């Protein structure tokens, strides 16, 4: 029995903080953990990328105001040439003699003309030709530059405003991600402190049980206590060991959660500085500091406000779709037609123009009207959503403030309970030493002290946890507080 008990005691001792090699452990304060999370947290990094994407989209929209220049080049191979017909011509010899200079010139330029087709086969009875003249060349080359830009386009101008609002929304969403990260780090940090407080409480319970066991063992050796009393003392030690194991495991899990929200390697050895009692010193100040709260900095309300501006601009865009648009265009091209591929002999002909294009919308089947009505309905729905969101946020603020006030009172009461329980345990221990009380009385006093200490730590944890959530709702940014 004694050997088994020694093995349990040795295992529990290995769990104590002094038994852990902290040579490579990084001890972090709450501010350190928050700063690391703001640079390493995955959601924060994704939000920053979204800001860059919105910036590029905005620049792409502004590019619509500049001339759009394109270069083109085409090649066409004629499969069958076009044919030109002439009516009212008769007399093959007279026709041939009149147009002989023209036909000769066409032949020199590679266009073959069949005289029989021009004279309609030499028939004098028909006043119209049944055949025609094949015109054109087999190869056509074209290359040029075209440019266009809007001069008057109200819908495009309003879309630029929407793009700017999209960037503002992305920035606010990134701020929301940072607030979420800060709140998660705070709560994970406080969770580690709570787990360490519980570990210290259960460690003290274990040490007290070990001290009581040693005292009972000495009394049993001189036959001043019964074997039942010794068995109870051993039972108390054995019962205290699982609590130490569980508390130590809670610390490990809490540290993993903290590393996960910070965005660091889970194999990294870290520890947190301070204790929950440090935050209890500001509880009274914090509860009265938040008497006057508002939602001016709340990220959800800010995002809804930006979305409302976007929808208002969208309604204007739908209205501007009814207005005419004016654009400027320019083109310059070079053309060449040939029957061969001797590029040095190509004859290039330039062609260019500058023009204004006026577009007046008349009828699109009612599409513009329906789009306008749809945008107005979206704006009305968003107004309803904003009112409901504001109502829910105010309820959350009151809930957090109530939680903070309740736990502040609980902490004050628990501190008195700890002092009384500590005094009762000391009296019970002295009474047990002189034989005026039993081990059961001593164990009951110790249990009351343990519960009081845990209740005190839990009250502080609930307070700072609710305070972190309240700061997120109020939009209190870590960087703003730091400045």
C-alpha positions as a Markdown table, in Angstrom:
| # | Residue | x | y | z |
|---|---|---|---|---|
| 1 | Unk | 0.0 | 0.0 | 0.0 |
| 2 | Unk | 2.8 | 2.4 | 0.9 |
| 3 | Unk | 4.7 | 1.6 | -2.3 |
| 4 | Unk | 1.6 | 2.3 | -4.5 |
| 5 | Unk | 1.0 | 5.6 | -2.6 |
| 6 | Unk | 4.6 | 6.6 | -3.1 |
| 7 | Unk | 4.3 | 6.0 | -6.9 |
| 8 | Unk | 1.2 | 8.3 | -7.0 |
| 9 | Unk | 2.9 | 10.9 | -5.0 |
| 10 | Unk | 6.0 | 10.9 | -7.3 |
| 11 | Unk | 3.8 | 11.2 | -10.4 |
| 12 | Unk | 2.0 | 14.2 | -8.9 |
| 13 | Unk | 5.2 | 15.9 | -8.0 |
| 14 | Unk | 6.4 | 15.7 | -11.6 |
| 15 | Unk | 3.4 | 17.8 | -12.5 |
| 16 | Unk | 4.4 | 20.7 | -10.4 |
| 17 | Unk | 5.7 | 23.8 | -12.2 |
| 18 | Unk | 9.2 | 23.5 | -10.7 |
| 19 | Unk | 9.5 | 20.0 | -12.3 |
| 20 | Unk | 9.1 | 21.4 | -15.8 |
| 21 | Unk | 12.2 | 22.6 | -17.8 |
| 22 | Unk | 11.4 | 26.2 | -18.7 |
| 23 | Unk | 14.8 | 26.9 | -20.3 |
| 24 | Unk | 13.3 | 27.4 | -23.8 |
| 25 | Unk | 9.9 | 28.7 | -22.7 |
| 26 | Unk | 8.9 | 32.2 | -23.8 |
| 27 | Unk | 6.9 | 34.1 | -21.2 |
| 28 | Unk | 4.4 | 36.4 | -22.7 |
| 29 | Unk | 2.3 | 39.3 | -21.3 |
| 30 | Unk | -1.2 | 40.0 | -22.6 |
| 31 | Unk | 0.1 | 42.9 | -24.7 |
| 32 | Unk | 2.8 | 40.6 | -26.2 |
| 33 | Unk | 0.3 | 38.0 | -27.1 |
| 34 | Unk | -2.0 | 40.5 | -28.8 |
| 35 | Unk | 0.8 | 42.1 | -30.8 |
| 36 | Unk | 1.8 | 38.7 | -32.1 |
| 37 | Unk | -1.7 | 37.8 | -33.0 |
| 38 | Unk | -2.2 | 41.0 | -35.0 |
| 39 | Unk | 0.7 | 40.1 | -37.2 |
| 40 | Unk | 0.4 | 36.2 | -37.3 |
| 41 | Unk | -3.3 | 35.5 | -37.0 |
| 42 | Unk | -4.6 | 33.9 | -40.2 |
| 43 | Unk | -7.9 | 35.8 | -40.3 |
| 44 | Unk | -6.0 | 39.1 | -39.9 |
| 45 | Unk | -3.7 | 38.2 | -42.8 |
| 46 | Unk | -6.6 | 37.3 | -45.0 |
| 47 | Unk | -8.3 | 40.6 | -44.2 |
| 48 | Unk | -5.2 | 42.5 | -45.2 |
| 49 | Unk | -5.2 | 40.7 | -48.5 |
| 50 | Unk | -8.8 | 41.6 | -49.0 |
| 51 | Unk | -7.9 | 45.3 | -48.6 |
| 52 | Unk | -5.3 | 45.0 | -51.3 |
| 53 | Unk | -7.8 | 43.2 | -53.6 |
| 54 | Unk | -10.3 | 46.1 | -53.0 |
| 55 | Unk | -7.6 | 48.7 | -53.8 |
| 56 | Unk | -6.8 | 47.0 | -57.1 |
| 57 | Unk | -10.5 | 46.7 | -58.0 |
| 58 | Unk | -10.8 | 50.5 | -57.3 |
| 59 | Unk | -7.9 | 51.3 | -59.5 |
| 60 | Unk | -9.3 | 49.1 | -62.2 |
| 61 | Unk | -12.6 | 51.0 | -62.1 |
| 62 | Unk | -10.8 | 54.4 | -62.4 |
| 63 | Unk | -9.0 | 53.0 | -65.5 |
| 64 | Unk | -12.4 | 53.2 | -67.3 |
| 65 | Unk | -12.0 | 57.0 | -67.4 |
| 66 | Unk | -8.8 | 56.8 | -69.5 |
| 67 | Unk | -8.7 | 56.1 | -73.2 |
| 68 | Unk | -8.9 | 52.5 | -74.1 |
| 69 | Unk | -6.3 | 51.8 | -76.8 |
| 70 | Unk | -6.1 | 48.6 | -78.8 |
| 71 | Unk | -3.9 | 47.5 | -81.7 |
| 72 | Unk | -5.4 | 45.2 | -84.3 |
| 73 | Unk | -4.0 | 43.2 | -87.2 |
| 74 | Unk | -6.0 | 41.0 | -89.7 |
| 75 | Unk | -5.3 | 38.9 | -92.7 |
| 76 | Unk | -8.0 | 37.7 | -95.1 |
| 77 | Unk | -7.7 | 35.2 | -98.0 |
| 78 | Unk | -10.5 | 35.5 | -100.6 |
| 79 | Unk | -12.1 | 32.2 | -101.5 |
| 80 | Unk | -14.4 | 33.6 | -104.2 |
| 81 | Unk | -14.2 | 37.1 | -105.5 |
| 82 | Unk | -17.1 | 39.5 | -105.7 |
| 83 | Unk | -18.7 | 40.0 | -109.1 |
| 84 | Unk | -19.8 | 43.4 | -110.6 |
| 85 | Unk | -22.7 | 43.5 | -113.1 |
| 86 | Unk | -23.5 | 46.3 | -115.6 |
| 87 | Unk | -26.8 | 46.7 | -117.4 |
| 88 | Unk | -27.8 | 48.7 | -120.5 |
| 89 | Unk | -24.6 | 47.9 | -122.5 |
| 90 | Unk | -24.9 | 46.3 | -126.0 |
| 91 | Unk | -22.6 | 45.8 | -129.0 |
| 92 | Unk | -19.6 | 43.8 | -128.0 |
| 93 | Unk | -17.1 | 45.5 | -130.3 |
| 94 | Unk | -18.1 | 49.0 | -129.3 |
| 95 | Unk | -18.1 | 48.1 | -125.6 |
| 96 | Unk | -14.7 | 46.5 | -126.0 |
| 97 | Unk | -13.2 | 49.5 | -127.8 |
| 98 | Unk | -14.6 | 52.0 | -125.2 |
| 99 | Unk | -13.4 | 50.2 | -122.2 |
| 100 | Unk | -10.2 | 48.8 | -123.7 |
| 101 | Unk | -7.9 | 51.3 | -121.8 |
| 102 | Unk | -9.6 | 50.4 | -118.5 |
| 103 | Unk | -9.4 | 46.7 | -119.2 |
| 104 | Unk | -5.7 | 47.0 | -120.0 |
| 105 | Unk | -5.0 | 48.8 | -116.8 |
| 106 | Unk | -6.9 | 46.2 | -114.8 |
| 107 | Unk | -5.0 | 43.4 | -116.5 |
| 108 | Unk | -1.7 | 45.1 | -115.6 |
| 109 | Unk | -2.8 | 45.2 | -112.0 |
| 110 | Unk | -3.5 | 41.5 | -112.0 |
| 111 | Unk | -7.3 | 41.6 | -112.6 |
| 112 | Unk | -8.3 | 39.4 | -115.4 |
| 113 | Unk | -11.4 | 40.5 | -117.4 |
| 114 | Unk | -13.2 | 38.1 | -119.7 |
| 115 | Unk | -14.4 | 40.1 | -122.7 |
| 116 | Unk | -17.2 | 37.6 | -123.4 |
| 117 | Unk | -18.7 | 38.3 | -120.0 |
| 118 | Unk | -18.7 | 42.0 | -120.6 |
| 119 | Unk | -20.6 | 41.7 | -123.9 |
| 120 | Unk | -23.0 | 39.0 | -122.8 |
| 121 | Unk | -21.5 | 36.5 | -125.1 |
| 122 | Unk | -21.7 | 38.9 | -128.1 |
| 123 | Unk | -25.5 | 38.8 | -128.3 |
| 124 | Unk | -27.0 | 42.0 | -129.8 |
| 125 | Unk | -30.6 | 41.1 | -128.7 |
| 126 | Unk | -30.1 | 41.5 | -124.9 |
| 127 | Unk | -29.8 | 44.9 | -123.3 |
| 128 | Unk | -28.3 | 43.5 | -120.1 |
| 129 | Unk | -25.3 | 41.3 | -119.4 |
| 130 | Unk | -25.9 | 37.9 | -117.8 |
| 131 | Unk | -22.4 | 37.8 | -116.3 |
| 132 | Unk | -20.3 | 40.3 | -114.4 |
| 133 | Unk | -16.7 | 41.5 | -113.6 |
| 134 | Unk | -14.8 | 39.7 | -110.8 |
| 135 | Unk | -13.2 | 42.4 | -108.6 |
| 136 | Unk | -10.8 | 42.4 | -105.7 |
| 137 | Unk | -7.6 | 40.6 | -104.9 |
| 138 | Unk | -6.9 | 37.3 | -103.2 |
| 139 | Unk | -5.0 | 38.6 | -100.1 |
| 140 | Unk | -6.0 | 41.5 | -97.8 |
| 141 | Unk | -3.8 | 42.8 | -95.0 |
| 142 | Unk | -5.0 | 45.3 | -92.3 |
| 143 | Unk | -3.3 | 46.8 | -89.3 |
| 144 | Unk | -4.2 | 49.8 | -87.1 |
| 145 | Unk | -4.8 | 51.4 | -83.7 |
| 146 | Unk | -8.2 | 52.2 | -82.2 |
| 147 | Unk | -8.9 | 54.3 | -79.1 |
| 148 | Unk | -12.1 | 55.3 | -77.3 |
| 149 | Unk | -13.0 | 57.0 | -74.0 |
| 150 | Unk | -16.1 | 58.2 | -72.3 |
| 151 | Unk | -16.9 | 61.9 | -72.2 |
| 152 | Unk | -20.2 | 61.9 | -70.4 |
| 153 | Unk | -21.3 | 58.8 | -68.5 |
| 154 | Unk | -23.0 | 59.5 | -65.1 |
| 155 | Unk | -23.5 | 55.8 | -64.4 |
| 156 | Unk | -19.7 | 55.2 | -64.7 |
| 157 | Unk | -18.9 | 58.2 | -62.5 |
| 158 | Unk | -21.2 | 56.8 | -59.7 |
| 159 | Unk | -19.6 | 53.4 | -60.0 |
| 160 | Unk | -16.3 | 54.9 | -59.1 |
| 161 | Unk | -17.8 | 56.1 | -55.8 |
| 162 | Unk | -19.0 | 52.6 | -55.2 |
| 163 | Unk | -15.5 | 51.2 | -55.7 |
| 164 | Unk | -14.1 | 53.7 | -53.2 |
| 165 | Unk | -16.8 | 52.6 | -50.7 |
| 166 | Unk | -15.8 | 48.9 | -51.3 |
| 167 | Unk | -12.3 | 49.8 | -50.1 |
| 168 | Unk | -13.7 | 51.5 | -47.0 |
| 169 | Unk | -15.7 | 48.3 | -46.3 |
| 170 | Unk | -12.7 | 46.1 | -46.7 |
| 171 | Unk | -10.7 | 48.2 | -44.3 |
| 172 | Unk | -13.5 | 48.1 | -41.7 |
| 173 | Unk | -13.8 | 44.3 | -42.2 |
| 174 | Unk | -10.1 | 44.0 | -41.6 |
| 175 | Unk | -10.6 | 46.0 | -38.4 |
| 176 | Unk | -13.4 | 43.6 | -37.4 |
| 177 | Unk | -11.0 | 40.7 | -37.9 |
| 178 | Unk | -8.4 | 42.4 | -35.7 |
| 179 | Unk | -11.0 | 43.1 | -33.0 |
| 180 | Unk | -12.0 | 39.4 | -33.1 |
| 181 | Unk | -8.4 | 38.3 | -32.9 |
| 182 | Unk | -7.8 | 40.6 | -29.9 |
| 183 | Unk | -10.9 | 39.4 | -28.1 |
| 184 | Unk | -10.0 | 35.7 | -28.7 |
| 185 | Unk | -6.4 | 36.3 | -27.5 |
| 186 | Unk | -7.7 | 38.0 | -24.3 |
| 187 | Unk | -10.1 | 35.3 | -23.5 |
| 188 | Unk | -7.6 | 32.5 | -24.3 |
| 189 | Unk | -5.0 | 34.3 | -22.1 |
| 190 | Unk | -7.4 | 34.7 | -19.2 |
| 191 | Unk | -8.3 | 31.0 | -19.6 |
| 192 | Unk | -4.7 | 30.1 | -19.1 |
| 193 | Unk | -4.5 | 32.2 | -16.0 |
| 194 | Unk | -7.7 | 30.6 | -14.6 |
| 195 | Unk | -6.3 | 27.1 | -15.3 |
| 196 | Unk | -3.1 | 28.0 | -13.5 |
| 197 | Unk | -5.1 | 29.4 | -10.5 |
| 198 | Unk | -7.0 | 26.1 | -10.4 |
| 199 | Unk | -3.7 | 24.2 | -10.6 |
| 200 | Unk | -2.3 | 26.2 | -7.7 |
| 201 | Unk | -5.4 | 25.5 | -5.6 |
| 202 | Unk | -5.4 | 21.8 | -6.2 |
| 203 | Unk | -1.6 | 21.7 | -5.7 |
| 204 | Unk | -2.1 | 23.3 | -2.3 |
| 205 | Unk | -4.9 | 20.8 | -1.5 |
| 206 | Unk | -2.5 | 18.0 | -2.4 |
| 207 | Unk | 0.3 | 19.4 | -0.3 |
| 208 | Unk | -2.0 | 19.8 | 2.7 |
| 209 | Unk | -3.2 | 16.3 | 2.2 |
| 210 | Unk | 0.4 | 15.1 | 2.2 |
| 211 | Unk | 1.2 | 17.0 | 5.3 |
| 212 | Unk | -1.8 | 15.7 | 7.1 |
| 213 | Unk | -0.9 | 12.1 | 6.0 |
| 214 | Unk | 2.5 | 12.5 | 7.4 |
| 215 | Unk | 1.1 | 13.8 | 10.7 |
| 216 | Unk | -1.5 | 11.0 | 10.9 |
| 217 | Unk | 1.2 | 8.4 | 10.1 |
| 218 | Unk | 3.3 | 9.6 | 13.0 |
| 219 | Unk | 0.3 | 9.4 | 15.3 |
| 220 | Unk | -0.5 | 6.0 | 14.0 |
| 221 | Unk | 3.0 | 4.7 | 14.6 |
| 222 | Unk | 2.7 | 5.7 | 18.3 |
| 223 | Unk | -0.9 | 4.3 | 18.4 |
| 224 | Unk | -2.6 | 7.6 | 19.0 |
| 225 | Unk | -5.0 | 7.3 | 16.0 |
| 226 | Unk | -6.8 | 4.4 | 14.5 |
| 227 | Unk | -6.1 | 2.6 | 11.3 |
| 228 | Unk | -9.4 | 4.1 | 10.0 |
| 229 | Unk | -8.0 | 7.6 | 10.5 |
| 230 | Unk | -4.8 | 6.7 | 8.5 |
| 231 | Unk | -6.9 | 5.2 | 5.7 |
| 232 | Unk | -8.9 | 8.4 | 5.5 |
| 233 | Unk | -5.7 | 10.4 | 5.2 |
| 234 | Unk | -4.4 | 8.2 | 2.5 |
| 235 | Unk | -7.7 | 8.5 | 0.7 |
| 236 | Unk | -7.5 | 12.3 | 0.8 |
| 237 | Unk | -4.1 | 12.2 | -0.8 |
| 238 | Unk | -5.2 | 9.7 | -3.5 |
| 239 | Unk | -8.3 | 11.9 | -4.2 |
| 240 | Unk | -6.2 | 15.0 | -4.6 |
| 241 | Unk | -3.9 | 13.6 | -7.2 |
| 242 | Unk | -6.5 | 13.3 | -10.1 |
| 243 | Unk | -7.5 | 17.0 | -9.6 |
| 244 | Unk | -3.8 | 18.0 | -10.0 |
| 245 | Unk | -3.6 | 15.9 | -13.2 |
| 246 | Unk | -6.8 | 17.5 | -14.6 |
| 247 | Unk | -5.6 | 21.0 | -13.7 |
| 248 | Unk | -2.3 | 20.5 | -15.4 |
| 249 | Unk | -4.0 | 19.1 | -18.5 |
| 250 | Unk | -6.3 | 22.2 | -18.5 |
| 251 | Unk | -3.2 | 24.4 | -18.6 |
| 252 | Unk | -1.7 | 22.5 | -21.6 |
| 253 | Unk | -5.0 | 22.7 | -23.5 |
| 254 | Unk | -5.4 | 26.4 | -22.7 |
| 255 | Unk | -1.9 | 27.2 | -23.9 |
| 256 | Unk | -2.6 | 25.3 | -27.1 |
| 257 | Unk | -5.8 | 27.4 | -27.6 |
| 258 | Unk | -3.8 | 30.6 | -27.0 |
| 259 | Unk | -1.1 | 29.5 | -29.5 |
| 260 | Unk | -3.8 | 28.7 | -32.1 |
| 261 | Unk | -5.5 | 32.1 | -31.9 |
| 262 | Unk | -2.1 | 33.8 | -31.9 |
| 263 | Unk | -1.2 | 32.0 | -35.1 |
| 264 | Unk | 2.1 | 30.6 | -33.8 |
| 265 | Unk | 3.5 | 27.1 | -34.0 |
| 266 | Unk | 1.7 | 24.7 | -31.6 |
| 267 | Unk | 5.1 | 23.1 | -30.7 |
| 268 | Unk | 6.4 | 26.5 | -29.5 |
| 269 | Unk | 6.9 | 26.5 | -25.7 |
| 270 | Unk | 5.2 | 29.5 | -24.2 |
| 271 | Unk | 3.9 | 30.6 | -20.8 |
| 272 | Unk | 1.9 | 33.6 | -19.6 |
| 273 | Unk | 2.9 | 36.2 | -17.2 |
| 274 | Unk | 0.9 | 37.5 | -14.3 |
| 275 | Unk | -2.1 | 36.1 | -12.5 |
| 276 | Unk | -5.8 | 36.7 | -12.3 |
| 277 | Unk | -5.5 | 38.6 | -9.1 |
| 278 | Unk | -3.6 | 41.4 | -11.0 |
| 279 | Unk | -6.7 | 42.2 | -13.0 |
| 280 | Unk | -8.9 | 42.3 | -9.9 |
| 281 | Unk | -7.3 | 45.6 | -8.8 |
| 282 | Unk | -9.0 | 47.5 | -11.7 |
| 283 | Unk | -12.5 | 45.9 | -11.5 |
| 284 | Unk | -14.2 | 48.8 | -9.7 |
| 285 | Unk | -12.6 | 51.3 | -12.1 |
| 286 | Unk | -13.6 | 49.3 | -15.2 |
| 287 | Unk | -17.2 | 48.9 | -14.2 |
| 288 | Unk | -17.7 | 52.7 | -13.8 |
| 289 | Unk | -15.6 | 53.6 | -16.8 |
| 290 | Unk | -18.3 | 52.0 | -19.0 |
| 291 | Unk | -21.2 | 54.0 | -17.6 |
| 292 | Unk | -21.5 | 56.0 | -20.8 |
| 293 | Unk | -21.3 | 53.6 | -23.7 |
| 294 | Unk | -22.2 | 54.0 | -27.4 |
| 295 | Unk | -21.9 | 52.2 | -30.7 |
| 296 | Unk | -20.0 | 54.9 | -32.6 |
| 297 | Unk | -16.9 | 52.6 | -32.9 |
| 298 | Unk | -18.8 | 49.3 | -33.3 |
| 299 | Unk | -17.5 | 47.6 | -36.4 |
| 300 | Unk | -20.8 | 45.9 | -37.3 |
| 301 | Unk | -22.7 | 49.2 | -37.3 |
| 302 | Unk | -19.9 | 50.8 | -39.3 |
| 303 | Unk | -20.0 | 48.1 | -41.9 |
| 304 | Unk | -23.8 | 48.5 | -42.2 |
| 305 | Unk | -23.4 | 52.2 | -42.6 |
| 306 | Unk | -20.9 | 51.7 | -45.5 |
| 307 | Unk | -23.2 | 49.2 | -47.1 |
| 308 | Unk | -26.1 | 51.7 | -46.8 |
| 309 | Unk | -23.9 | 54.2 | -48.7 |
| 310 | Unk | -23.2 | 51.6 | -51.3 |
| 311 | Unk | -26.8 | 50.9 | -51.8 |
| 312 | Unk | -27.6 | 54.6 | -52.0 |
| 313 | Unk | -25.0 | 54.9 | -54.8 |
| 314 | Unk | -26.4 | 51.9 | -56.4 |
| 315 | Unk | -29.8 | 53.5 | -56.6 |
| 316 | Unk | -28.3 | 56.6 | -58.2 |
| 317 | Unk | -26.5 | 54.3 | -60.7 |
| 318 | Unk | -29.8 | 52.8 | -61.7 |
| 319 | Unk | -31.3 | 56.2 | -62.1 |
| 320 | Unk | -28.4 | 57.4 | -64.2 |
| 321 | Unk | -28.9 | 54.4 | -66.5 |
| 322 | Unk | -31.8 | 56.5 | -68.1 |
| 323 | Unk | -29.4 | 59.3 | -69.1 |
| 324 | Unk | -27.6 | 59.5 | -72.5 |
| 325 | Unk | -23.9 | 58.8 | -72.8 |
| 326 | Unk | -21.3 | 60.4 | -75.0 |
| 327 | Unk | -18.0 | 58.9 | -76.0 |
| 328 | Unk | -15.1 | 59.8 | -78.2 |
| 329 | Unk | -13.5 | 57.4 | -80.6 |
| 330 | Unk | -10.4 | 57.4 | -82.9 |
| 331 | Unk | -9.1 | 54.9 | -85.4 |
| 332 | Unk | -6.1 | 54.7 | -87.7 |
| 333 | Unk | -5.4 | 51.7 | -90.0 |
| 334 | Unk | -3.3 | 50.7 | -93.0 |
| 335 | Unk | -4.7 | 48.4 | -95.7 |
| 336 | Unk | -3.0 | 46.4 | -98.5 |
| 337 | Unk | -4.5 | 44.1 | -101.1 |
| 338 | Unk | -2.4 | 41.8 | -103.3 |
| 339 | Unk | -2.4 | 38.5 | -105.1 |
| 340 | Unk | 1.0 | 37.4 | -103.9 |
| 341 | Unk | 3.1 | 37.5 | -100.7 |
| 342 | Unk | 5.9 | 39.9 | -101.9 |
| 343 | Unk | 5.7 | 42.3 | -99.0 |
| 344 | Unk | 8.2 | 44.7 | -100.5 |
| 345 | Unk | 5.8 | 45.4 | -103.3 |
| 346 | Unk | 2.7 | 45.9 | -101.1 |
| 347 | Unk | 0.8 | 49.2 | -101.6 |
| 348 | Unk | -0.4 | 50.3 | -98.2 |
| 349 | Unk | -3.4 | 52.7 | -98.0 |
| 350 | Unk | -4.1 | 54.6 | -94.8 |
| 351 | Unk | -7.5 | 55.1 | -93.3 |
| 352 | Unk | -8.4 | 57.1 | -90.1 |
| 353 | Unk | -11.3 | 58.8 | -88.4 |
| 354 | Unk | -12.3 | 60.7 | -85.2 |
| 355 | Unk | -15.9 | 60.5 | -84.1 |
| 356 | Unk | -18.4 | 61.2 | -81.3 |
| 357 | Unk | -20.9 | 58.6 | -80.3 |
| 358 | Unk | -24.1 | 59.5 | -78.5 |
| 359 | Unk | -26.2 | 56.7 | -77.0 |
| 360 | Unk | -29.7 | 57.5 | -75.8 |
| 361 | Unk | -31.5 | 54.7 | -74.0 |
| 362 | Unk | -35.1 | 54.3 | -75.2 |
| 363 | Unk | -36.4 | 50.9 | -74.4 |
| 364 | Unk | -35.0 | 47.8 | -72.7 |
| 365 | Unk | -38.1 | 45.9 | -71.8 |
| 366 | Unk | -38.3 | 47.5 | -68.4 |
| 367 | Unk | -35.0 | 46.2 | -67.1 |
| 368 | Unk | -33.8 | 49.5 | -65.8 |
| 369 | Unk | -37.0 | 50.2 | -63.9 |
| 370 | Unk | -36.9 | 46.7 | -62.3 |
| 371 | Unk | -33.2 | 47.2 | -61.4 |
| 372 | Unk | -34.1 | 50.5 | -59.7 |
| 373 | Unk | -36.9 | 49.0 | -57.7 |
| 374 | Unk | -34.7 | 46.1 | -56.6 |
| 375 | Unk | -32.0 | 48.5 | -55.3 |
| 376 | Unk | -34.6 | 50.5 | -53.4 |
| 377 | Unk | -35.9 | 47.3 | -51.7 |
| 378 | Unk | -32.4 | 46.3 | -50.7 |
| 379 | Unk | -31.8 | 49.7 | -49.2 |
| 380 | Unk | -35.1 | 49.4 | -47.2 |
| 381 | Unk | -34.2 | 45.9 | -46.0 |
| 382 | Unk | -30.8 | 47.2 | -44.8 |
| 383 | Unk | -32.4 | 49.9 | -42.8 |
| 384 | Unk | -34.5 | 47.3 | -41.0 |
| 385 | Unk | -31.4 | 45.2 | -40.4 |
| 386 | Unk | -29.5 | 48.1 | -39.0 |
| 387 | Unk | -32.2 | 48.9 | -36.5 |
| 388 | Unk | -32.5 | 45.3 | -35.4 |
| 389 | Unk | -28.7 | 45.0 | -35.1 |
| 390 | Unk | -28.4 | 48.1 | -33.0 |
| 391 | Unk | -31.1 | 46.8 | -30.7 |
| 392 | Unk | -29.3 | 43.4 | -30.3 |
| 393 | Unk | -26.0 | 45.1 | -29.6 |
| 394 | Unk | -27.5 | 47.3 | -26.9 |
| 395 | Unk | -28.9 | 44.2 | -25.3 |
| 396 | Unk | -25.5 | 42.6 | -25.4 |
| 397 | Unk | -23.9 | 45.7 | -23.9 |
| 398 | Unk | -26.3 | 45.6 | -21.0 |
| 399 | Unk | -25.7 | 41.9 | -20.5 |
| 400 | Unk | -21.9 | 42.3 | -20.4 |
| 401 | Unk | -22.2 | 45.2 | -18.0 |
| 402 | Unk | -24.6 | 43.2 | -15.8 |
| 403 | Unk | -22.2 | 40.3 | -15.8 |
| 404 | Unk | -19.3 | 42.5 | -14.9 |
| 405 | Unk | -21.2 | 44.1 | -12.0 |
| 406 | Unk | -22.4 | 40.7 | -10.7 |
| 407 | Unk | -19.0 | 39.2 | -10.7 |
| 408 | Unk | -17.5 | 42.3 | -9.1 |
| 409 | Unk | -19.9 | 41.8 | -6.2 |
| 410 | Unk | -19.2 | 38.0 | -6.3 |
| 411 | Unk | -15.5 | 38.7 | -6.0 |
| 412 | Unk | -15.9 | 41.0 | -3.0 |
| 413 | Unk | -18.0 | 38.3 | -1.3 |
| 414 | Unk | -15.6 | 35.5 | -2.3 |
| 415 | Unk | -12.7 | 37.4 | -0.9 |
| 416 | Unk | -14.4 | 37.5 | 2.5 |
| 417 | Unk | -15.3 | 33.8 | 2.1 |
| 418 | Unk | -11.6 | 33.0 | 1.4 |
| 419 | Unk | -10.4 | 34.9 | 4.5 |
| 420 | Unk | -13.0 | 33.1 | 6.7 |
| 421 | Unk | -12.4 | 29.7 | 5.2 |
| 422 | Unk | -8.6 | 30.2 | 5.6 |
| 423 | Unk | -9.1 | 31.1 | 9.3 |
| 424 | Unk | -11.5 | 28.1 | 9.8 |
| 425 | Unk | -9.0 | 25.8 | 8.2 |
| 426 | Unk | -6.2 | 27.0 | 10.4 |
| 427 | Unk | -8.3 | 26.6 | 13.6 |
| 428 | Unk | -9.4 | 23.2 | 12.5 |
| 429 | Unk | -5.9 | 22.1 | 11.8 |
| 430 | Unk | -4.7 | 23.3 | 15.3 |
| 431 | Unk | -7.7 | 21.6 | 16.8 |
| 432 | Unk | -6.9 | 18.4 | 15.0 |
| 433 | Unk | -3.2 | 18.6 | 16.1 |
| 434 | Unk | -4.3 | 18.7 | 19.8 |
| 435 | Unk | -6.9 | 16.0 | 19.3 |
| 436 | Unk | -10.0 | 18.2 | 19.7 |
| 437 | Unk | -11.4 | 17.6 | 16.1 |
| 438 | Unk | -11.4 | 14.8 | 13.6 |
| 439 | Unk | -9.7 | 14.4 | 10.2 |
| 440 | Unk | -13.2 | 14.7 | 8.7 |
| 441 | Unk | -13.6 | 18.2 | 10.2 |
| 442 | Unk | -10.2 | 19.2 | 8.9 |
| 443 | Unk | -11.1 | 17.9 | 5.4 |
| 444 | Unk | -14.5 | 19.8 | 5.4 |
| 445 | Unk | -12.6 | 23.0 | 6.3 |
| 446 | Unk | -10.2 | 22.4 | 3.5 |
| 447 | Unk | -13.0 | 21.7 | 1.0 |
| 448 | Unk | -14.6 | 25.0 | 2.0 |
| 449 | Unk | -11.3 | 26.9 | 1.5 |
| 450 | Unk | -10.8 | 25.3 | -1.9 |
| 451 | Unk | -14.3 | 26.2 | -3.1 |
| 452 | Unk | -13.9 | 29.8 | -1.9 |
| 453 | Unk | -10.5 | 30.2 | -3.7 |
| 454 | Unk | -11.9 | 28.7 | -6.9 |
| 455 | Unk | -15.0 | 30.9 | -6.6 |
| 456 | Unk | -12.8 | 34.0 | -6.3 |
| 457 | Unk | -10.7 | 33.1 | -9.3 |
| 458 | Unk | -13.9 | 32.3 | -11.3 |
| 459 | Unk | -15.4 | 35.7 | -10.5 |
| 460 | Unk | -12.3 | 37.5 | -11.8 |
| 461 | Unk | -12.3 | 35.4 | -14.9 |
| 462 | Unk | -16.0 | 36.0 | -15.6 |
| 463 | Unk | -15.4 | 39.8 | -15.2 |
| 464 | Unk | -12.4 | 40.1 | -17.5 |
| 465 | Unk | -14.0 | 37.7 | -20.0 |
| 466 | Unk | -17.2 | 39.9 | -20.2 |
| 467 | Unk | -15.0 | 43.0 | -20.3 |
| 468 | Unk | -13.2 | 41.7 | -23.3 |
| 469 | Unk | -16.5 | 40.9 | -25.1 |
| 470 | Unk | -17.8 | 44.4 | -24.2 |
| 471 | Unk | -14.7 | 46.1 | -25.6 |
| 472 | Unk | -15.2 | 44.2 | -28.8 |
| 473 | Unk | -18.8 | 45.3 | -29.1 |
| 474 | Unk | -17.8 | 48.9 | -28.3 |
| 475 | Unk | -15.1 | 48.7 | -31.0 |
| 476 | Unk | -12.2 | 49.5 | -28.7 |
| 477 | Unk | -9.2 | 48.7 | -30.9 |
| 478 | Unk | -6.0 | 47.6 | -29.2 |
| 479 | Unk | -4.0 | 50.0 | -31.4 |
| 480 | Unk | -6.3 | 52.9 | -30.4 |
| 481 | Unk | -5.9 | 52.0 | -26.7 |
| 482 | Unk | -2.1 | 51.8 | -27.1 |
| 483 | Unk | -1.9 | 55.2 | -28.7 |
